[in-house]
């Protein structure tokens, strides 16, 4: 009886598909290796602790607010708003607390950010290690 199909609640389409999540996680892992090589070239060692700026995107205000709440629990600086490049998207951004610049630490942090983003249907878009007093 497809005639009454309009009465069924519509299944909401995810902003981040499982394939996008997996591909993004691999991309972020590759970027972490490149970033650590650059840090070593700049005399930043594994025991040095730095903060990281991060950015997530999603398609609804509710998702961005929920993501902001979850990130606050980590003790990070966080805020959300409309993306400047696309008014139909929302950005969640901020800065982490200091963490050691070790491969395993960074890889674990990236995995956590990707998974948290996927859980709340937000894309972990990018991050940047903050050197010195940036």
Phi and psi in degrees as GROMACS dihedral restraints (atoms count N, CA, C in turn):
[ dihedral_restraints ]
;  ai    aj    ak    al  type     phi  dphi    fc
    3     4     5     6     1   -72.7    20    10
    4     5     6     7     1   -11.5    20    10
    6     7     8     9     1   -60.3    20    10
    7     8     9    10     1   -36.5    20    10
    9    10    11    12     1   -94.9    20    10
   10    11    12    13     1    13.1    20    10
   12    13    14    15     1   -61.9    20    10
   13    14    15    16     1   -24.9    20    10
   15    16    17    18     1   -67.6    20    10
   16    17    18    19     1   -15.7    20    10
   18    19    20    21     1   -80.5    20    10
   19    20    21    22     1   -20.7    20    10
   21    22    23    24     1   -70.8    20    10
   22    23    24    25     1   141.5    20    10
   24    25    26    27     1   -64.8    20    10
   25    26    27    28     1   138.2    20    10
   27    28    29    30     1   -73.5    20    10
   28    29    30    31     1   135.4    20    10
   30    31    32    33     1   -75.8    20    10
   31    32    33    34     1   122.8    20    10
   33    34    35    36     1   -70.6    20    10
   34    35    36    37     1   134.4    20    10
   36    37    38    39     1   -77.4    20    10
   37    38    39    40     1   134.8    20    10
   39    40    41    42     1   -72.5    20    10
   40    41    42    43     1   147.2    20    10
   42    43    44    45     1   -75.5    20    10
   43    44    45    46     1   -37.9    20    10
   45    46    47    48     1  -115.1    20    10
   46    47    48    49     1   113.8    20    10
   48    49    50    51     1   -77.7    20    10
   49    50    51    52     1   164.5    20    10
   51    52    53    54     1   -62.5    20    10
   52    53    54    55     1   -39.0    20    10
   54    55    56    57     1   -64.4    20    10
   55    56    57    58     1   -42.8    20    10
   57    58    59    60     1   -62.3    20    10
   58    59    60    61     1   -42.1    20    10
   60    61    62    63     1   -58.4    20    10
   61    62    63    64     1   -48.8    20    10
   63    64    65    66     1   -64.6    20    10
   64    65    66    67     1   -45.8    20    10
   66    67    68    69     1   -64.5    20    10
   67    68    69    70     1   -40.4    20    10
   69    70    71    72     1   -66.0    20    10
   70    71    72    73     1   -40.7    20    10
   72    73    74    75     1   -61.3    20    10
   73    74    75    76     1   -43.6    20    10
   75    76    77    78     1   -62.8    20    10
   76    77    78    79     1   -42.7    20    10
   78    79    80    81     1   -61.6    20    10
   79    80    81    82     1   -44.4    20    10
   81    82    83    84     1   -65.8    20    10
   82    83    84    85     1   -36.0    20    10
   84    85    86    87     1   -63.1    20    10
   85    86    87    88     1   -42.7    20    10
   87    88    89    90     1   -62.3    20    10
   88    89    90    91     1   -42.8    20    10
   90    91    92    93     1   -63.1    20    10
   91    92    93    94     1   -33.1    20    10
   93    94    95    96     1   -65.2    20    10
   94    95    96    97     1   -38.7    20    10
   96    97    98    99     1   -65.2    20    10
   97    98    99   100     1   -45.6    20    10
   99   100   101   102     1   -59.7    20    10
  100   101   102   103     1   -43.0    20    10
  102   103   104   105     1   -64.0    20    10
  103   104   105   106     1   -41.7    20    10
  105   106   107   108     1   -67.6    20    10
  106   107   108   109     1   -36.3    20    10
  108   109   110   111     1   -62.3    20    10
  109   110   111   112     1   -44.2    20    10
  111   112   113   114     1   -63.3    20    10
  112   113   114   115     1   -39.4    20    10
  114   115   116   117     1   -63.4    20    10
  115   116   117   118     1   -42.7    20    10
  117   118   119   120     1   -62.8    20    10
  118   119   120   121     1   -40.0    20    10
  120   121   122   123     1   -61.8    20    10
  121   122   123   124     1   -28.6    20    10
  123   124   125   126     1   -93.8    20    10
  124   125   126   127     1    17.3    20    10
  126   127   128   129     1    65.5    20    10
  127   128   129   130     1    27.4    20    10
  129   130   131   132     1   -93.5    20    10
  130   131   132   133     1   123.0    20    10
  132   133   134   135     1   -97.6    20    10
  133   134   135   136     1   169.6    20    10
  135   136   137   138     1   -57.7    20    10
  136   137   138   139     1   -35.7    20    10
  138   139   140   141     1   -79.2    20    10
  139   140   141   142     1   -13.4    20    10
  141   142   143   144     1   -68.3    20    10
  142   143   144   145     1   140.7    20    10
  144   145   146   147     1  -110.9    20    10
  145   146   147   148     1   128.1    20    10
  147   148   149   150     1  -133.0    20    10
  148   149   150   151     1   163.4    20    10
  150   151   152   153     1   -97.2    20    10
  151   152   153   154     1   163.4    20    10
  153   154   155   156     1  -130.8    20    10
  154   155   156   157     1   130.7    20    10
  156   157   158   159     1   -84.2    20    10
  157   158   159   160     1   139.8    20    10
  159   160   161   162     1  -136.6    20    10
  160   161   162   163     1   157.3    20    10
  162   163   164   165     1  -142.2    20    10
  163   164   165   166     1   131.6    20    10
  165   166   167   168     1  -121.4    20    10
  166   167   168   169     1   154.2    20    10
  168   169   170   171     1  -128.4    20    10
  169   170   171   172     1   150.3    20    10
  171   172   173   174     1  -153.0    20    10
  172   173   174   175     1   178.5    20    10
  174   175   176   177     1  -108.2    20    10
  175   176   177   178     1     0.4    20    10
  177   178   179   180     1  -138.3    20    10
  178   179   180   181     1   152.2    20    10
  180   181   182   183     1   -62.2    20    10
  181   182   183   184     1   -40.7    20    10
  183   184   185   186     1   -60.0    20    10
  184   185   186   187     1   -44.3    20    10
  186   187   188   189     1   -64.8    20    10
  187   188   189   190     1   -40.4    20    10
  189   190   191   192     1   -66.0    20    10
  190   191   192   193     1   -37.4    20    10
  192   193   194   195     1   -67.2    20    10
  193   194   195   196     1   -42.0    20    10
  195   196   197   198     1   -64.3    20    10
  196   197   198   199     1   -41.9    20    10
  198   199   200   201     1   -63.8    20    10
  199   200   201   202     1   -42.0    20    10
  201   202   203   204     1   -59.1    20    10
  202   203   204   205     1   -44.0    20    10
  204   205   206   207     1   -60.1    20    10
  205   206   207   208     1   -42.6    20    10
  207   208   209   210     1   -67.7    20    10
  208   209   210   211     1   -39.6    20    10
  210   211   212   213     1   -68.3    20    10
  211   212   213   214     1   -36.1    20    10
  213   214   215   216     1   -57.7    20    10
  214   215   216   217     1   -34.2    20    10
  216   217   218   219     1   -62.9    20    10
  217   218   219   220     1   -20.9    20    10
  219   220   221   222     1   -84.0    20    10
  220   221   222   223     1    -7.3    20    10
  222   223   224   225     1    83.5    20    10
  223   224   225   226     1    14.0    20    10
  225   226   227   228     1   -86.6    20    10
  226   227   228   229     1   155.6    20    10
  228   229   230   231     1   -71.9    20    10
  229   230   231   232     1   133.1    20    10
  231   232   233   234     1  -152.9    20    10
  232   233   234   235     1   146.4    20    10
  234   235   236   237     1  -153.6    20    10
  235   236   237   238     1   166.7    20    10
  237   238   239   240     1  -137.3    20    10
  238   239   240   241     1   160.3    20    10
  240   241   242   243     1  -175.8    20    10
  241   242   243   244     1  -176.5    20    10
  243   244   245   246     1   -75.4    20    10
  244   245   246   247     1   137.6    20    10
  246   247   248   249     1   -67.8    20    10
  247   248   249   250     1   134.7    20    10
  249   250   251   252     1   -68.8    20    10
  250   251   252   253     1   -31.2    20    10
  252   253   254   255     1   -85.6    20    10
  253   254   255   256     1   -15.2    20    10
  255   256   257   258     1  -156.1    20    10
  256   257   258   259     1   104.5    20    10
  258   259   260   261     1   -66.6    20    10
  259   260   261   262     1    -9.0    20    10
  261   262   263   264     1   -89.2    20    10
  262   263   264   265     1    -2.7    20    10
  264   265   266   267     1  -114.2    20    10
  265   266   267   268     1   159.4    20    10
  267   268   269   270     1  -119.7    20    10
  268   269   270   271     1   141.2    20    10
  270   271   272   273     1  -111.6    20    10
  271   272   273   274     1   139.0    20    10
  273   274   275   276     1  -119.2    20    10
  274   275   276   277     1   120.8    20    10
  276   277   278   279     1  -141.9    20    10
  277   278   279   280     1   164.6    20    10
  279   280   281   282     1   170.4    20    10
  280   281   282   283     1  -158.6    20    10
  282   283   284   285     1  -138.6    20    10
  283   284   285   286     1   139.0    20    10
  285   286   287   288     1   -78.6    20    10
  286   287   288   289     1   173.1    20    10
  288   289   290   291     1   -77.3    20    10
  289   290   291   292     1   171.8    20    10
  291   292   293   294     1   -68.9    20    10
  292   293   294   295     1   142.8    20    10
  294   295   296   297     1  -142.7    20    10
  295   296   297   298     1   154.5    20    10
  297   298   299   300     1   -65.1    20    10
  298   299   300   301     1   143.3    20    10
  300   301   302   303     1   -91.8    20    10
  301   302   303   304     1    52.6    20    10
  303   304   305   306     1   -98.3    20    10
  304   305   306   307     1   149.9    20    10
  306   307   308   309     1   -56.4    20    10
  307   308   309   310     1   -49.7    20    10
  309   310   311   312     1   -63.7    20    10
  310   311   312   313     1   -39.8    20    10
  312   313   314   315     1   -63.3    20    10
  313   314   315   316     1   -46.5    20    10
  315   316   317   318     1   -67.3    20    10
  316   317   318   319     1   -41.5    20    10
  318   319   320   321     1   -63.1    20    10
  319   320   321   322     1   -42.2    20    10
  321   322   323   324     1   -65.0    20    10
  322   323   324   325     1   -41.7    20    10
  324   325   326   327     1   -62.4    20    10
  325   326   327   328     1   -44.1    20    10
  327   328   329   330     1   -62.3    20    10
  328   329   330   331     1   -45.0    20    10
  330   331   332   333     1   -59.7    20    10
  331   332   333   334     1   -44.4    20    10
  333   334   335   336     1   -61.7    20    10
  334   335   336   337     1   -43.2    20    10
  336   337   338   339     1   -66.5    20    10
  337   338   339   340     1   -43.0    20    10
  339   340   341   342     1   -62.0    20    10
  340   341   342   343     1   -45.1    20    10
  342   343   344   345     1   -68.9    20    10
  343   344   345   346     1   -39.6    20    10
  345   346   347   348     1   -64.5    20    10
  346   347   348   349     1   -42.3    20    10
  348   349   350   351     1   -59.1    20    10
  349   350   351   352     1   -46.7    20    10
  351   352   353   354     1   -63.2    20    10
  352   353   354   355     1   -41.0    20    10
  354   355   356   357     1   -58.5    20    10
  355   356   357   358     1   -40.2    20    10
  357   358   359   360     1  -101.6    20    10
  358   359   360   361     1    16.4    20    10
  360   361   362   363     1    57.4    20    10
  361   362   363   364     1    47.3    20    10
  363   364   365   366     1  -125.7    20    10
  364   365   366   367     1   143.3    20    10
  366   367   368   369     1   -91.7    20    10
  367   368   369   370     1   123.5    20    10
  369   370   371   372     1   -74.9    20    10
  370   371   372   373     1    97.5    20    10
  372   373   374   375     1   -81.3    20    10
  373   374   375   376     1   -52.1    20    10
  375   376   377   378     1  -160.2    20    10
  376   377   378   379     1   167.7    20    10
  378   379   380   381     1  -156.1    20    10
  379   380   381   382     1   159.2    20    10
  381   382   383   384     1  -148.9    20    10
  382   383   384   385     1   128.7    20    10
  384   385   386   387     1   -72.5    20    10
  385   386   387   388     1   131.6    20    10
  387   388   389   390     1   -95.6    20    10
  388   389   390   391     1   114.8    20    10
  390   391   392   393     1   -96.1    20    10
  391   392   393   394     1   138.3    20    10
  393   394   395   396     1    62.7    20    10
  394   395   396   397     1  -134.1    20    10
  396   397   398   399     1  -104.9    20    10
  397   398   399   400     1    36.6    20    10
